[in-house]
Amino acid sequence: MKIDLNDKVTRFLVQDYVNQICNYQSKDELNFDIHKLIHTFDVVKMAEHLICETKPKLPLKLQKQILNAVLLHDWGRCYEFKNGARLKNIDHGKIGADLIKKNFPNMKVEMQSTLYHNKMPSSRDPKVAQPVLDYVRDSDMLANIQYEIEHFDIFIEHIWGNNHNKVSKLVIDDEIIKAVQDKRAAILSDVKGCDLLTLSLWQLCWIYNLRTEAGKKINKKNKLFLRFKELIYQRIVPLVVLNKKEQHTIRGQIDKIFPNKILL
């Protein structure tokens, strides 16, 4: 998509990202910042799509708040590295909210949306940020799934690089099963095995976090989660399970937990 640097908020964000990219201290930091800048505008594009699909049409002020919030939602990602190493236990939502408060103090809705966008939806969500927060979350999830479908090799390399161990048992993590039973997204910190297959199934659980009718409509129209499951079958199961009989077994287990009807 075309980036409009005449827009003050866009210019401010891109400038910060470009400074981080130009001053990178490691290849990991460089690749991360470049990816996150691209991701940000993928999410903006998805948000524009959601806005167009929303009926009745959203007021112009609300549309602008959504687009600003989406643009700024991952701003805190610029500050996840120090001396080329990724910092641990960083809440990029909080960092981003603090940056908005400092640089755009009048954007209170966008600030609250950024603060909560990376947390599980709950009754603690700030009412002042609704429905902006719903659009940010849906745009973020759908853009992620769409990117991973289109760049599945990069997705596998990214996850596999941090999780070298293959699945040793044909057991799907209890937290994923429980999340599907409860019709919610799985909580990553409660997932015991962070192997390639588990992390992929964890992302399938995001289907339960879709909040807007427009987001559900776009997913159903483009079969995003369904296509992602098919890629898990085709690309990941053969990677983590070599035996053909066991591959068939684990596909059956996935089908039982994630029947196609819940992914549409």
Disulfide bonds with the S-S distance in Angstrom:
none
